[in-house]
Amino acid sequence: MGDVAMTVPVLRAFVKQYPTVKLTVISRPFFKPFFDGIPNLEFFAFDEKERHKGFLGLLRLYKDVKKHKIDAFADLHNVLRSKIVSLLFALSGKKRATVDKGREGKKELTRAENKVFAPLPTMFERHSKVFEQLGFPLDLSSRSVGTTFPEKAVLSAEILEIIGNENSKLIGIAPFAQYDSKVYPLDLMQEVIAKLAENSSYKILLFGGGKKEIEILNSISEPFENVINMAGKIKFQQELQLISNLDVMLSMDSGNAHIAAMLGVKVVTLWGATHPYAGFLPFNQTLENALTSDRNQYPKLPTSVYGNKEVEGYEDAMRTILPQQVFDKVVEQLS
C-alpha cells in the first residue's frame, strides 16, 4: 500500500508540470481511490486473479493497455511482472524506463558490519528519475509541489455521526505495521494516547484493520470520550476522506504515513528496525518529524529496509523513543 501511495505525489507533480500529457496508471482495483481527481490520469485495473494472471495474463495485460495508445512505459515497481510488460512495450518500439530501487545502497545501510550510515535517495526522487529518463524532468521541491495536494474532502454525514461535528483538532494515530519490528510498544502508545486525550480540544482517531487490531483499538479507545476507533467502521474511500481532514497523523513506518503525506497532512513517524535514510520518509515531511530508535544503544540499526528482518537483542529498540518525545512532537505540529 505504501509503495503505491508514494507514487501519487510524483504523479500529481507530473500532471501539473505537463498538463497536456495523459497518464494511464496500472494497479490493483483497491488502489483506485488514491488516484481519484487527478487530472489527465486514467486508472487501469490490473486483474491479477483472472484475466491478467500468469504469463499469458501479462500478455493480455499488454494488449489491453496498448489500446490506450501508450507512447512510453514507466515501471515504478521493478518486479518481474512489471518488467515483462515493460519489455513487451520496448519490443514494440516504445520508450521505457525502470525505477532503480538502490538495493546495493540499502544493503550497505542495513548490514551489521561496515555499515554505511548515510541517506539514500528517496523513492520520490527515484520515481522522478524514471520520468526524467523518458524526457519529463520533474521539480519535486516544496515550492513546486505545494499546490498539488488535494483539498480536504467534505466529510459525509456517516463519518460526522461517528466523530462528531465540533471544532476539534483531529489527530490520527495508526499504531500498527506489517512487521513487529516497526511497531511502537503498545503500552507506550497507550501513554501517548492518554496524554493527548487529556486535552478536550483534541479528537484522537485510531486507524487499523483486521479483527485483532480492531479489538486492540477498541480496548484503547474505551476509557476516553475523545478517542475513537475508526477501524472497521467506514469504507476505504471514506477513510481517505477522513485522513485528508486530519491536522496531524502519528504513524509507524507504514502505509498510513504515506497515505496521509500524499494528502498533504503533517506526519510524525516512529522508526524501529528501519530508518528514514533508506528513502521511505513520507513525502514533503522533515527528518525532525521522524523519531528514530537510539543508535547509541542499538548501533546495528537500521537492521532492515522493510522491517522483515529481526535481530536478537533488538526487540526493545523502540522503547528508546520516549512517550513524552512522541507527545511533544505531535503537539508541536498542532501549534
C-alpha positions in Angstrom: 0.0 0.0 0.0 2.8 2.4 0.9 4.6 1.7 -2.4 1.5 2.8 -4.3 0.8 5.8 -2.1 4.4 7.0 -2.7 3.7 7.3 -6.5 0.8 9.7 -6.0 2.6 12.9 -5.1 5.0 12.3 -8.1 2.1 11.8 -10.5 0.4 14.9 -9.1 3.5 16.9 -9.8 3.8 15.4 -13.2 0.2 16.4 -14.4 0.8 19.9 -13.0 4.1 20.3 -14.9 3.0 18.5 -18.0 -0.8 19.3 -18.3 -1.0 18.1 -22.0 0.3 14.6 -21.3 -2.1 11.8 -20.4 -1.1 9.2 -17.8 -2.5 5.7 -17.5 -1.8 4.1 -14.1 -1.9 0.3 -13.9 -2.6 -1.1 -10.4 -4.9 -3.2 -8.4 -8.6 -2.0 -8.2 -8.3 -1.5 -4.4 -5.9 1.4 -5.0 -8.1 3.4 -7.4 -9.3 5.9 -4.8 -5.6 7.0 -4.4 -5.8 8.5 -7.9 -9.3 9.9 -8.0 -9.5 13.5 -9.0 -6.0 13.7 -10.6 -6.5 15.4 -14.0 -5.3 13.7 -17.2 -4.9 10.5 -15.3 -6.8 7.3 -16.3 -6.8 4.3 -13.9 -6.5 0.8 -15.4 -7.4 -2.0 -13.1 -5.0 -4.9 -13.0 -6.9 -8.2 -12.7 -4.3 -10.4 -11.0 -6.7 -13.3 -10.2 -8.3 -13.9 -13.6 -7.7 -12.0 -16.8 -4.1 -10.9 -16.1 -3.0 -14.0 -14.1 0.3 -15.7 -15.1 2.4 -15.1 -18.1 -0.5 -15.4 -20.6 -2.3 -12.9 -18.4 0.6 -10.5 -18.7 0.4 -10.8 -22.5 -3.3 -9.9 -22.3 -2.5 -7.0 -19.9 0.0 -5.7 -22.5 -2.6 -5.9 -25.3 -5.3 -4.3 -23.1 -3.1 -1.4 -22.1 -1.7 -1.0 -25.6 -5.2 0.0 -26.7 -4.8 3.2 -24.7 -2.2 4.4 -27.2 0.8 4.3 -24.9 3.9 6.2 -26.1 6.1 5.4 -23.2 6.1 3.0 -20.2 7.3 4.0 -16.8 8.0 1.0 -14.5 7.7 2.4 -10.9 7.6 -1.1 -9.3 10.6 -3.0 -10.8 9.2 -6.5 -10.1 9.0 -9.5 -12.5 5.5 -8.7 -13.8 6.2 -5.1 -14.5 9.5 -5.9 -16.1 7.7 -8.3 -18.5 5.1 -5.8 -19.5 7.8 -3.1 -19.9 9.8 -5.4 -22.1 6.8 -6.0 -24.3 6.4 -2.3 -24.8 10.1 -1.9 -25.6 9.9 -4.7 -28.2 7.0 -2.8 -29.9 9.3 0.3 -30.2 8.1 2.3 -27.2 10.3 4.2 -24.7 10.6 2.6 -21.3 12.4 3.3 -18.0 12.5 1.4 -14.8 12.9 2.6 -11.2 16.3 1.9 -9.6 15.4 0.7 -6.1 19.0 1.1 -4.9 19.3 -2.4 -3.5 23.0 -2.2 -3.1 22.9 1.0 -1.1 20.2 -0.4 1.1 22.3 -3.4 1.8 25.2 -1.2 2.9 22.9 0.8 5.1 21.4 -2.2 6.9 24.3 -4.6 7.2 25.7 -5.2 10.7 29.4 -4.8 9.8 30.9 -1.9 7.8 27.6 -0.1 7.8 27.4 2.9 5.5 25.1 5.2 7.6 24.1 7.9 5.1 20.8 9.0 3.5 19.9 7.3 0.2 17.8 9.0 -2.5 14.1 9.0 -1.6 11.7 6.8 -3.5 10.1 10.1 -4.8 13.5 11.1 -6.3 13.9 7.6 -7.8 10.4 7.8 -9.3 11.0 11.2 -10.8 14.3 9.9 -12.3 12.2 7.4 -14.3 10.2 10.2 -15.9 13.4 12.2 -16.5 14.7 9.2 -18.5 11.6 9.4 -20.6 12.1 13.1 -21.3 10.0 14.6 -18.5 12.2 16.1 -15.7 10.2 16.9 -12.6 10.6 19.5 -9.9 9.6 18.0 -6.5 10.6 20.9 -4.4 8.2 22.2 -1.8 7.8 25.4 -3.8 6.7 23.4 -6.8 4.5 20.7 -5.2 2.9 22.9 -2.5 -0.3 23.4 -4.6 -0.5 19.8 -5.9 -2.1 18.3 -2.8 -5.9 17.8 -3.0 -8.3 19.9 -1.0 -9.7 18.5 2.2 -12.6 16.2 1.4 -16.1 17.1 2.6 -16.9 14.6 5.3 -20.1 12.6 4.9 -22.9 12.6 7.4 -21.9 9.0 8.2 -18.4 10.0 9.2 -19.6 13.0 11.2 -22.0 10.9 13.1 -19.1 8.8 14.3 -16.6 11.6 15.1 -18.9 14.5 15.9 -19.1 17.9 14.2 -17.4 20.0 16.9 -14.4 22.1 16.0 -11.7 19.9 17.4 -8.1 19.3 16.4 -8.1 15.9 14.6 -5.2 13.7 15.4 -4.9 10.4 13.5 -2.9 7.5 15.1 -2.0 4.4 13.1 -0.2 2.2 15.7 0.4 -0.9 13.6 2.7 -2.0 10.8 3.2 -5.2 8.8 6.2 -6.3 10.9 6.5 -6.2 14.7 10.0 -4.7 14.5 8.3 -1.5 13.2 5.5 -1.3 15.9 5.9 1.1 18.8 5.2 -0.9 22.1 1.5 -0.8 22.8 1.9 0.2 26.5 4.0 3.2 25.4 1.5 4.1 22.7 -1.3 4.0 25.3 0.7 6.5 27.4 0.9 8.8 24.4 -2.8 8.5 23.7 -3.8 9.0 27.3 -1.7 12.2 27.5 -3.2 13.6 24.3 -6.7 12.7 25.5 -6.3 15.0 28.5 -6.8 17.9 26.1 -10.5 18.1 25.4 -9.9 20.2 22.3 -8.2 17.2 20.6 -10.0 14.3 19.0 -7.9 11.2 18.5 -8.9 8.9 15.7 -7.4 5.4 15.6 -6.7 3.6 12.3 -6.1 -0.1 11.7 -7.6 -3.2 10.1 -8.3 -6.8 10.8 -10.2 -8.4 13.7 -7.2 -8.5 16.1 -6.3 -4.8 15.5 -9.9 -3.7 15.9 -10.2 -5.5 19.2 -7.0 -3.8 20.5 -8.1 -0.4 19.3 -11.5 -0.8 20.9 -9.8 -1.5 24.2 -7.5 1.5 23.9 -10.3 3.9 23.0 -12.9 2.7 25.5 -11.7 4.7 28.5 -11.8 8.1 26.7 -14.6 10.2 25.3 -12.3 11.9 22.7 -10.6 8.8 21.4 -12.4 6.9 18.6 -11.5 3.7 16.9 -12.3 4.1 13.2 -11.1 0.6 12.2 -13.9 -1.4 10.6 -16.4 1.4 10.8 -16.0 3.1 7.4 -15.1 2.1 3.8 -11.6 2.7 2.5 -12.5 5.6 0.3 -14.2 7.3 3.4 -11.1 6.6 5.4 -9.1 8.6 2.8 -11.6 11.4 3.1 -11.2 11.4 6.8 -7.4 11.3 6.7 -7.4 14.3 4.4 -9.1 16.3 7.2 -6.5 15.4 9.9 -4.4 18.1 11.5 -1.6 15.5 12.0 -1.1 11.8 11.6 1.1 9.7 14.0 2.2 6.5 12.3 4.8 3.8 12.2 7.0 3.4 9.1 3.9 2.1 7.3 1.3 2.7 4.6 -0.8 5.1 6.7 2.1 7.5 6.9 2.4 7.7 3.1 -1.4 7.9 2.6 -1.5 10.9 5.0 1.5 12.5 3.3 0.1 12.1 -0.2 -3.0 14.0 1.0 -0.9 16.9 2.3 -1.2 16.1 6.1 1.6 16.6 8.5 3.0 13.3 9.6 5.0 12.2 12.7 6.6 8.8 12.1 8.2 6.3 14.6 11.0 4.0 13.4 12.3 0.8 14.9 14.3 -1.7 12.8 14.0 0.6 9.8 15.2 4.1 9.2 14.2 7.1 7.0 17.7 7.1 5.5 16.6 4.1 3.4 14.4 6.5 1.3 11.0 6.0 2.8 10.5 9.2 4.7 6.9 10.3 3.8 6.6 12.9 1.1 7.2 16.5 1.9 7.9 15.6 5.6 11.0 16.5 7.6 13.6 14.3 9.3 12.8 16.2 12.5 9.3 14.6 12.4 10.8 11.1 12.1 11.6 9.8 15.6 14.1 7.0 15.4 15.3 4.5 17.9 18.6 5.2 19.7 21.6 4.1 17.7 23.9 4.6 20.6 22.2 1.8 22.4 21.5 -0.2 19.3 24.3 0.5 16.9 23.3 -2.1 14.3 20.2 0.0 13.4 18.8 0.1 10.9 18.8 -3.7 10.6 16.2 -3.9 7.8 14.8 -2.0 4.9 11.3 -3.1 5.3 11.3 -4.4 8.9 11.1 -8.1 7.9 14.5 -8.9 9.4 14.7 -9.2 13.2 18.0 -9.1 15.2 18.3 -10.8 18.5 18.5 -8.3 21.4 16.9 -5.5 19.4 13.3 -6.3 20.3 13.1 -3.3 22.7 14.8 -0.8 20.4 11.7 1.4 20.0 11.4 1.8 23.8 14.2 4.3 23.4 11.7 6.6 21.8 10.0 8.1 24.9 6.3 8.7 25.1 6.9 12.3 26.1 9.0 12.8 22.9 6.2 11.5 20.8 3.6 13.6 22.6 5.7 16.8 22.3 6.3 16.2 18.6 2.6 15.7 17.9 1.6 18.8 19.8 4.3 20.8 18.0 2.6 20.0 14.7 -0.7 21.4 16.0 0.6 24.8 17.1 
